Amino acid sequence: MVNVKLRDDVKQFEAGISAAEIAKSIGAGLYKAVCVCKIDGEIKDLRTKIENDCEVEFLTFDDEEGKKAFRHTASHILAQAVKRLYPDAKLAIGPAIDKGFYYDFDVPKAFSPEELEKIEAEMKKIVKEGLELTQFTMTPDEAIKFYEEKGEIYKVELIKEHADKGEDISFYKQGEFTELCAGPHLPDTSRVKAFKLTSCTGAYWRGDEKNKMLQRIYGTAFTKQADLDSYLEALEEAKRRDHNKLGRDLEIFTTVDYIGQGLPILLPKGTDIIQTLQRFVEDEERRRGWVRTKTPLMAKSDLYKISGHWDHYKDGMFILGDEEKDDEVFALRPMTCPFQYQAYLNRARSYRDLPMRLAETSTLFRNEASGEMHGLIRVRQFTISEGHLMCTPEQLADEFKSCLELTTFMLQTLGLYEDVSYRFSQWDPEDTDKYIGTPEQWDEAQGIMKEILDNLGINYKIGIGEAAFYGPKLDIQIKNVHGKEDTLITIQIDQMLAEKFGMEYVAADGTKKNPYIIHRTSIGCYERTLALLIEKYAGAFPLWLAPEQVRILPIADRHQDAAYEVKKALEKAGIVKVDVDTRSEKLGYKLREAQLEKIPYMLVIGDKEAEDKTVSVRKRGHGDQGVMPVADFIALAAEEIETRVIW
């Protein structure tokens, strides 16, 4: 007999009983709902035999591990369906992801929507067959031979990477289909009832543009059709809000193939929004004690060698010149820190000069892989609200807090604060080649940051290996409408680059010390922020941000003079993003167009309004607001712009 702890209860069972049988003994409802289990904290299949005393926890679709196993099983069903319909397709990988699953295939051409429907139908057959998933192992040599005979080159590559460990290779089999996989999985295919293939895109093998382009089929799966329907409805809403489409439809930005991927063109509307954001940020930074610098867009390799970027970030940089042939090699800057340090180094510094807060609206260049770029969210040239703060150890906690307060204010003003999460990004002690400094320095810096974050009550996750090469950081994370997470804002603690650049200050006791440096952004990358704002507001920007705030609609030609008088009055009051629609179109047509273009306010002027010096006000999303004197509307709009109201 074995003693099995189940929550707060301990039960005895015959040795060799499976986890599935234990679940069934507790109740049919649990057995049907459970996906996988934890045995002494380790995720296992339900078919796992219990031979010793242990603790067992059952996980359903409501648990992350259960959901992952459920959707991973769905990816196997997808791969089996593709191999049935397209036997020559080569299999790559097929993991569960945040919102579903995908599988990569090497096929001659992309799968069409009609082919996805055929694959989906075949998946339904596999589900109906209720094929049991069974795990078995092979030696590395057996596994390589097995897949070489099948011509599965990508599986062979994966196995060879692990062959030198000498461990057996895990497989799962369902019917005629065998897959290289460590698991765990559902007991059989019949449990995956509600699923949908959502799209097919190109994806480089292992995300490397030097490798072959594969076809990636995305899908999702749920335990209930109602949940799947709700998700698909949300997916359609996400497509409607996708900045990559909506931003182009609203003429905010565009891209041109012969200019290059990741190099968007901001059109007048997009440029106006960015300028409004930039002025807002720069004014607020100045109010909080930040002074501005303006530094070069490029530098000799010598600068990057001092900072460590040449050794640790060179692959992400655009290099100008050939190290083997040219006396001087330059690179476009991927970040501003080594440039701004020169302002500190311009003369000797005392503790009385600290903290020194240097801000810059910086255009940066990063050589992103082509497969990683998307609209405005990840680009090769971008502009960032960057800053570097030099301070004493005693000032560090308060200055870090002030940086966080600045970013919080920005996020709240933009309406993004509720959408973000926090990640404490640390170094990976198992991969020290990625970083500068000693383990002792990293322990000290991370210890300081942990104490600061805990004292501030920040609810953060830890990201091992996500630190900058010179120090830990707080990453403020946000997801786009498709659920893809990116970093929006960072605040970093750095105690290493000051020493590398010889940055010192004379302390109160007369000794020379290196300052601590805080690297920070206040609003992050302007392009990425613009993308997120397009998606957040579905292109219907708050009045203070809107590229066109007011459109005046004269009903007839005789009302145009009155319309332009209203425009002059608005501009005199500082409301300058105003247009007059003088086209000879019916009022209803003009109103519909203005609504489609998401103009915040539409002012209609007819005979009575022209005579009384009034305007008939339509507010986006709120309809007719009635007639009011021009001065009253100006006061209303000016207050909304001044207070940056979101509606």
C-alpha positions in Angstrom: 0.0 0.0 0.0 1.0 3.6 -0.6 0.0 6.7 1.3 -1.2 9.5 -1.0 -1.7 13.0 0.3 -4.6 14.7 -1.5 -5.0 18.3 -0.3 -5.7 18.0 3.4 -6.5 14.3 3.3 -4.3 11.2 3.2 -5.6 8.0 1.5 -4.2 4.5 1.0 -4.0 2.8 -2.4 -2.5 -0.3 -3.9 1.0 0.3 -5.1 1.1 0.7 -8.9 -2.2 2.5 -9.1 -2.3 5.3 -11.7 -3.0 8.9 -11.0 -6.0 8.7 -13.3 -7.5 5.8 -11.2 -7.0 7.9 -8.1 -8.9 10.8 -9.7 -11.7 8.4 -10.8 -12.0 7.1 -7.3 -12.5 10.6 -6.0 -15.3 11.3 -8.4 -16.3 11.1 -12.1 -16.5 14.9 -12.3 -12.9 15.3 -11.3 -11.7 12.5 -13.6 -13.4 14.2 -16.6 -12.0 17.6 -15.7 -8.5 16.8 -14.8 -5.8 17.3 -17.4 -2.5 16.4 -15.6 -1.2 16.1 -12.1 1.6 17.1 -9.8 3.3 14.3 -8.0 5.5 15.7 -5.2 5.5 19.0 -7.1 6.5 17.5 -10.5 4.1 17.7 -13.5 3.1 14.2 -14.7 0.7 12.5 -17.0 -2.4 10.9 -15.4 -1.2 7.5 -16.6 1.8 7.8 -14.2 1.9 4.8 -11.7 2.2 5.6 -8.0 4.8 3.2 -6.4 5.7 5.2 -3.2 4.2 7.5 -0.6 3.7 10.9 -2.2 1.6 14.0 -2.5 -0.7 14.3 -5.6 -2.4 17.4 -6.9 -4.8 17.3 -9.8 -4.7 20.1 -12.3 -7.6 21.1 -14.6 -7.9 23.5 -17.5 -8.3 26.3 -15.0 -4.7 25.7 -13.9 -1.9 27.1 -16.2 -0.1 23.7 -16.3 -3.4 21.9 -17.1 -4.2 24.4 -19.8 -0.7 24.0 -21.3 -1.0 20.2 -21.4 -4.5 20.5 -23.0 -3.3 22.8 -25.8 -0.1 20.9 -26.3 -2.2 17.8 -26.9 -4.2 19.8 -29.4 -0.9 20.7 -31.3 -0.2 17.0 -31.6 -3.7 16.4 -33.0 -2.9 19.2 -35.5 0.4 17.6 -36.5 -1.3 14.2 -36.9 -4.0 15.7 -39.1 -1.4 17.5 -41.4 0.6 14.3 -41.8 -2.6 12.4 -42.7 -3.5 14.9 -45.4 0.0 15.9 -46.5 2.3 12.9 -45.9 5.4 14.8 -47.3 5.1 17.6 -44.8 8.2 17.8 -42.5 7.5 18.3 -38.8 9.3 21.0 -36.8 8.0 22.0 -33.4 4.5 22.6 -31.9 4.3 24.0 -28.4 1.4 25.4 -26.3 1.5 29.2 -26.1 -0.2 31.8 -24.0 -3.5 31.9 -26.0 -3.4 28.5 -27.7 -0.8 26.5 -29.7 1.0 26.4 -33.0 2.9 23.9 -35.1 5.6 24.6 -37.7 5.7 22.6 -40.9 8.0 22.5 -43.9 5.7 22.4 -46.9 6.1 23.7 -50.4 3.6 26.5 -50.0 1.5 28.3 -47.4 -1.7 26.6 -46.3 -4.7 28.3 -47.7 -7.9 29.1 -45.7 -9.6 26.2 -47.5 -6.8 23.8 -46.5 -7.0 24.9 -42.9 -10.7 24.0 -43.0 -9.7 20.5 -44.3 -7.1 20.1 -41.5 -9.6 21.2 -38.9 -12.1 18.6 -40.2 -9.4 15.9 -40.0 -8.6 17.0 -36.4 -12.2 16.5 -35.5 -12.0 12.9 -36.8 -8.9 12.3 -34.6 -10.8 13.7 -31.6 -13.7 11.4 -32.3 -11.4 8.4 -32.6 -10.4 9.0 -29.0 -6.8 7.9 -29.5 -4.8 7.1 -26.4 -1.6 9.0 -25.9 1.1 6.7 -24.7 4.7 7.6 -23.7 7.8 5.6 -24.5 11.5 6.2 -24.9 14.3 5.4 -27.3 18.1 5.7 -27.0 19.5 8.7 -28.9 20.8 6.5 -31.7 17.5 4.7 -32.0 15.7 8.0 -32.1 18.0 9.5 -34.8 17.6 6.4 -36.9 13.8 6.4 -36.5 13.5 10.0 -37.8 16.2 9.7 -40.5 14.2 6.9 -42.0 11.1 9.1 -42.0 13.1 12.1 -43.5 12.2 14.3 -40.5 15.3 16.5 -40.7 14.2 19.0 -38.0 13.5 16.2 -35.4 16.9 14.7 -36.2 18.5 18.1 -35.5 16.7 18.4 -32.2 17.7 14.9 -31.1 21.3 15.4 -32.0 21.5 18.4 -29.7 20.6 16.2 -26.7 22.4 13.0 -27.8 25.6 13.8 -26.0 23.7 13.8 -22.7 23.3 10.0 -23.0 19.7 10.2 -21.8 16.9 8.3 -23.5 14.6 10.4 -25.7 10.9 10.7 -24.9 8.1 10.1 -27.4 4.4 10.1 -27.5 2.3 8.0 -29.7 -1.4 8.4 -30.7 -2.7 5.9 -33.3 -0.3 5.9 -36.3 1.3 9.2 -35.3 4.5 9.4 -33.2 5.9 12.6 -31.9 9.2 13.6 -30.2 8.0 15.1 -26.9 8.7 15.2 -23.2 5.0 15.8 -22.3 2.9 15.7 -20.3 -0.3 15.2 -22.2 -4.0 14.4 -21.8 -4.9 10.7 -21.6 -6.5 10.6 -25.0 -7.6 12.8 -27.9 -11.3 12.7 -27.2 -11.0 15.5 -24.5 -10.1 18.2 -27.0 -13.5 19.0 -28.3 -13.6 22.8 -28.8 -10.8 24.1 -31.0 -10.2 26.4 -33.9 -7.3 26.9 -36.3 -6.9 30.7 -36.5 -4.2 31.6 -39.0 -1.2 30.5 -40.9 2.0 32.6 -41.2 5.6 32.2 -42.2 8.1 31.5 -39.4 11.9 30.9 -39.8 13.1 27.7 -38.3 14.3 28.6 -34.7 13.4 32.2 -35.4 16.6 32.7 -37.4 16.2 34.5 -40.7 19.2 32.6 -42.1 17.2 29.4 -41.8 14.4 28.1 -44.0 11.0 29.7 -43.8 8.4 27.2 -42.4 4.6 27.5 -42.3 3.2 28.0 -38.8 -0.4 27.1 -38.1 -1.9 28.8 -35.1 -4.8 27.5 -33.2 -6.5 27.6 -29.8 -8.5 25.0 -27.8 -10.9 25.1 -24.9 -12.9 22.6 -22.9 -16.2 24.3 -23.8 -17.6 25.6 -27.1 -19.0 28.7 -25.3 -15.5 29.6 -24.1 -14.1 29.1 -27.6 -16.8 31.3 -29.1 -16.1 34.1 -26.6 -12.4 33.8 -27.4 -13.0 34.0 -31.1 -15.2 37.0 -30.6 -12.4 38.7 -28.7 -10.0 37.7 -31.4 -12.1 39.5 -34.0 -12.2 42.6 -31.8 -8.4 42.4 -31.5 -8.2 42.3 -35.3 -10.3 45.4 -35.5 -8.0 47.2 -33.1 -4.7 45.9 -34.5 -2.6 49.0 -34.9 -0.8 47.5 -37.9 -4.1 47.6 -39.9 -6.0 50.4 -38.1 -2.9 52.7 -38.1 -2.7 52.4 -41.9 -6.5 52.8 -42.4 -6.5 56.0 -40.4 -3.3 57.2 -42.2 -1.2 57.3 -39.1 1.8 55.5 -40.6 2.8 53.4 -43.5 5.7 51.2 -44.7 7.5 51.0 -48.0 9.3 47.8 -49.1 12.2 49.6 -50.8 12.9 51.7 -47.7 13.1 48.6 -45.5 11.4 46.4 -42.9 11.2 47.9 -39.5 11.5 51.5 -40.9 8.0 52.9 -40.7 7.0 56.3 -42.2 4.9 58.4 -39.8 2.3 60.3 -41.8 1.1 63.8 -40.7 -1.4 62.4 -38.2 1.1 60.0 -36.6 3.7 62.7 -36.5 1.3 65.1 -34.8 0.5 62.5 -32.1 4.2 61.8 -31.5 5.0 65.5 -31.2 2.2 66.0 -28.7 3.5 63.1 -26.6 7.1 64.3 -26.9 6.2 67.9 -25.7 4.2 66.5 -22.8 7.0 64.2 -21.8 9.8 66.8 -22.1 7.8 69.4 -20.1 7.0 66.9 -17.4 10.6 65.8 -17.1 11.8 69.3 -16.9 9.2 70.0 -14.1 10.7 67.1 -12.2 14.3 68.3 -12.4 15.6 66.6 -15.5 17.8 68.6 -17.9 18.2 67.8 -21.5 21.2 66.7 -23.7 21.5 66.2 -27.4 24.1 63.7 -28.4 25.3 62.1 -31.7 23.4 59.3 -33.5 26.7 57.4 -34.0 30.1 56.9 -32.6 33.4 55.1 -33.2 33.7 51.6 -32.0 36.0 52.9 -29.2 33.1 54.2 -27.3 31.1 51.0 -27.5 34.2 49.0 -26.4 34.5 51.0 -23.2 30.8 50.5 -22.4 30.8 46.8 -23.3 28.3 47.1 -26.1 30.9 46.0 -28.7 31.4 42.7 -26.9 27.9 42.1 -25.6 25.6 43.8 -28.1 27.4 44.0 -31.4 25.1 41.7 -33.2 22.2 44.0 -32.5 24.0 47.1 -33.9 24.3 48.6 -37.3 28.1 48.8 -38.1 29.5 51.4 -40.5 32.8 50.2 -41.8 35.0 47.1 -41.8 37.1 46.4 -38.7 39.8 44.6 -40.8 40.1 47.3 -43.5 39.2 50.6 -42.0 41.1 52.7 -39.4 37.9 53.9 -37.9 34.7 51.9 -37.6 31.5 53.6 -36.5 28.1 52.2 -35.4 24.7 53.8 -35.1 23.8 54.0 -31.4 21.5 51.3 -29.9 21.1 53.3 -26.7 22.2 56.7 -25.3 23.9 55.9 -22.0 27.6 56.0 -23.1 26.9 59.3 -24.9 25.2 61.0 -22.0 28.0 60.0 -19.7 30.2 62.4 -21.5 28.1 65.3 -20.1 28.9 64.0 -16.6 32.6 63.7 -17.5 32.7 67.2 -18.9 34.2 68.4 -15.6 35.0 67.2 -12.1 32.0 66.4 -10.0 31.2 66.7 -6.3 28.6 65.1 -4.2 26.9 68.5 -4.3 26.3 68.0 -8.0 24.3 64.9 -7.4 21.8 63.7 -8.3 22.4 64.7 -11.9 19.4 63.9 -14.1 20.1 63.9 -17.8 17.2 63.3 -20.2 17.1 63.0 -24.0 14.6 62.3 -26.7 16.8 59.8 -28.4 16.6 58.2 -31.8 18.1 54.7 -31.6 18.9 51.9 -34.1 18.8 48.2 -33.4 19.3 45.4 -35.9 16.2 43.4 -35.1 15.7 40.1 -36.8 13.1 40.4 -39.6 10.9 37.7 -38.1 10.6 39.7 -34.9 9.4 43.0 -36.4 5.7 44.0 -36.2 4.2 47.3 -37.3 5.3 50.0 -34.8 5.8 47.7 -31.9 9.2 46.3 -32.9 11.2 48.4 -35.4 14.8 49.0 -36.4 14.8 52.8 -35.9 12.8 54.3 -33.0 12.7 57.3 -30.7 12.7 56.9 -26.9 12.3 59.1 -23.8 15.7 58.1 -22.4 17.4 59.3 -19.3 20.3 58.6 -17.0 20.6 59.7 -13.4 23.9 59.7 -11.5 23.5 59.7 -7.7 25.2 58.7 -4.4 24.3 55.4 -2.7 22.2 57.3 -0.1 20.1 58.9 -2.9 19.5 55.7 -4.9 16.2 54.5 -3.3 14.6 58.0 -3.4 15.7 58.6 -7.0 14.5 55.2 -8.1 11.2 55.9 -6.5 10.9 59.2 -8.3 11.7 57.5 -11.6 8.9 55.0 -10.9 6.5 57.9 -9.9 7.2 59.6 -13.3 6.4 56.5 -15.3 3.3 55.8 -13.2 2.1 59.4 -13.9 2.7 58.9 -17.6 0.9 55.6 -17.8 -2.1 57.0 -15.8 -2.3 60.0 -18.1 -2.3 57.8 -21.2 -4.8 55.4 -19.7 -2.4 52.5 -19.9 -1.6 52.1 -16.1 -4.2 49.3 -15.5 -2.8 47.3 -18.5 0.8 46.9 -17.3 2.7 44.3 -15.2 6.1 44.4 -13.6 9.2 42.1 -14.1 12.3 42.2 -12.0 14.9 41.2 -14.6 17.9 39.5 -13.2 21.1 38.1 -14.6 21.6 34.4 -15.3 24.5 33.1 -13.1 24.7 30.0 -15.4 25.5 32.2 -18.4 28.0 34.7 -17.1 29.5 35.4 -20.6 26.4 37.6 -21.3 27.3 40.1 -18.6 30.0 42.3 -17.2 30.9 42.4 -13.5 31.5 39.8 -10.8 28.9 37.7 -9.1 29.4 39.8 -5.9 28.6 43.0 -7.8 25.4 41.4 -9.3 24.3 40.1 -5.9 24.8 43.6 -4.5 22.9 45.4 -7.3 20.1 42.9 -7.3 19.8 42.9 -3.5 19.6 46.7 -3.6 16.9 46.6 -6.3 14.9 43.9 -4.5 14.9 45.9 -1.3 13.7 49.0 -3.2 10.9 47.2 -5.0 9.7 45.4 -1.9 9.7 48.6 0.1 7.6 50.2 -2.7 5.2 47.3 -2.6 5.7 46.5 -6.3 4.0 43.2 -7.4 6.6 41.8 -9.8 7.6 38.5 -11.5 11.3 37.6 -11.7 12.9 37.2 -15.1 16.1 35.2 -15.0 18.4 36.1 -17.8 16.4 39.3 -18.8 18.8 41.8 -17.2 20.8 44.2 -19.2 24.5 43.1 -19.5 25.5 45.8 -17.0 22.7 45.6 -14.4 19.3 44.4 -13.2 16.2 46.3 -14.2 12.5 46.7 -13.5 10.7 46.1 -16.8 7.2 47.5 -17.1 5.5 45.0 -19.4 2.4 45.4 -21.6 0.5 43.2 -24.0 -0.8 44.2 -27.4 -4.3 43.2 -28.6 -3.1 39.8 -29.7 -1.6 39.0 -26.2 2.0 39.4 -27.2 4.0 40.9 -24.3 6.6 43.5 -24.8 8.6 45.8 -22.5 7.2 49.4 -22.6 9.3 51.1 -19.9 12.5 50.1 -18.0 14.2 51.4 -14.9 17.7 49.9 -14.4 20.3 50.1 -11.6 23.9 50.2 -12.8 27.0 50.2 -10.6 29.4 49.0 -13.2 29.6 51.4 -16.2 30.6 54.4 -14.0 33.8 52.6 -13.2 34.4 51.6 -16.8 34.1 55.2 -17.9 36.0 56.7 -15.0 33.0 58.6 -13.7 33.7 59.8 -10.2 32.6 62.4 -7.6 34.3 63.8 -4.5 32.4 62.6 -1.5 31.8 64.7 1.7 34.8 63.0 3.3 37.0 64.1 0.4 37.4 60.6 -1.1 36.6 59.8 -4.8 33.7 57.4 -5.5 31.8 56.1 -8.5 28.2 57.2 -8.6 25.3 54.8 -9.0 23.5 55.2 -12.3 19.8 54.7 -12.9 18.9 54.1 -16.6 15.3 54.9 -17.2 12.6 55.7 -19.8 9.6 57.7 -18.8 7.2 56.7 -21.6 9.4 54.2 -23.4 9.6 54.0 -27.2 7.3 56.5 -28.8 6.5 54.3 -31.8 5.6 51.4 -29.5 3.5 53.6 -27.3 1.7 55.0 -30.3 0.9 51.4 -31.4 -0.5 50.6 -28.0 -2.6 53.8 -27.9 -4.1 53.0 -31.3 -5.1 49.6 -30.0 -6.3 50.8 -26.6 -8.6 53.4 -28.1 -9.3 51.7 -31.4 -8.0 54.9 -33.1 -10.4 57.1 -31.1 -7.8 59.1 -29.3 -8.5 61.4 -26.3 -9.1 65.0 -27.3 -5.6 66.2 -26.2 -3.9 63.5 -28.3 -6.1 63.5 -31.3 -4.4 64.7 -34.5 -7.6 66.5 -35.5 -9.6 67.6 -32.5 -12.5 69.5 -34.1 -14.1 69.4 -37.5 -16.4 72.2 -38.4 -19.3 71.3 -40.8 -21.0 74.2 -42.5 -24.4 73.0 -43.8 -24.2 75.2 -46.9 -21.8 77.4 -48.7 -23.3 80.5 -47.1 -22.2 79.2 -43.7 -18.5 78.9 -44.6 -17.6 82.4 -43.4 -19.1 81.7 -40.0 -17.3 78.3 -39.9 -13.9 80.0 -40.5 -14.7 82.6 -37.8 -15.2 79.7 -35.3 -12.0 78.2 -36.5 -10.1 81.4 -35.8 -11.7 81.7 -32.4 -10.6 78.1 -31.6 -7.0 78.7 -32.8 -6.8 82.0 -30.8 -7.6 80.0 -27.7 -4.9 77.5 -28.5 -7.1 74.8 -30.0 -5.3 74.6 -33.4 -6.0 71.1 -34.6 -9.2 72.2 -36.4 -10.5 71.6 -39.9 -13.4 73.0 -41.9 -15.2 70.6 -44.3 -16.2 72.9 -47.2 -17.2 70.1 -49.6 -20.5 70.3 -51.3 -21.8 67.2 -49.6 -24.9 66.5 -47.5 -24.5 67.0 -43.8 -25.2 63.4 -43.0 -22.4 62.3 -45.3 -19.9 64.7 -43.7 -20.9 63.6 -40.2 -20.5 59.9 -41.1 -17.0 60.5 -42.6 -16.0 62.5 -39.5 -17.2 59.6 -37.2 -15.3 57.0 -39.3 -12.2 59.1 -39.0 -12.8 59.2 -35.2 -12.8 63.0 -34.9 -13.6 63.9 -31.2 -15.9 66.9 -31.8 -18.0 67.9 -34.8 -19.4 71.4 -34.9 -22.4 72.0 -37.2 -23.2 75.5 -38.4 -26.4 76.5 -40.1 -28.4 79.7 -40.5 -29.4 80.0 -36.8 -25.9 79.1 -35.5 -24.3 81.6 -37.9 -26.7 84.3 -36.7 -26.4 83.6 -33.0 -22.7 82.9 -32.9 -23.3 79.4 -31.7 -22.4 75.8 -32.7 -24.4 72.6 -32.7 -22.0 70.1 -31.0 -21.6 66.4 -31.8 -19.3 64.4 -29.5 -17.7 61.2 -30.7 -19.4 58.3 -29.1 -21.9 60.5 -27.3 -24.0 62.0 -30.1 -25.7 65.4 -30.1 -24.7 67.6 -27.3 -27.0 70.5 -28.2 -26.3 74.0 -29.3 -24.0 76.2 -27.3 -22.2 79.6 -27.6 -18.8 79.3 -29.3 -17.1 80.6 -26.1 -18.7 77.9 -24.0 -17.5 75.2 -26.4 -14.0 76.7 -26.4 -13.9 76.6 -22.6 -15.2 73.0 -22.5 -12.6 71.8 -25.1 -9.7 73.8 -23.6 -10.3 72.3 -20.1 -10.4 68.8 -21.6 -7.1 69.4 -23.3 -5.5 71.0 -20.3 -6.5 68.2 -17.9 -5.9 65.5 -20.6 -9.4 63.9 -20.0 -9.8 60.3 -21.4 -13.3 59.5 -22.9 
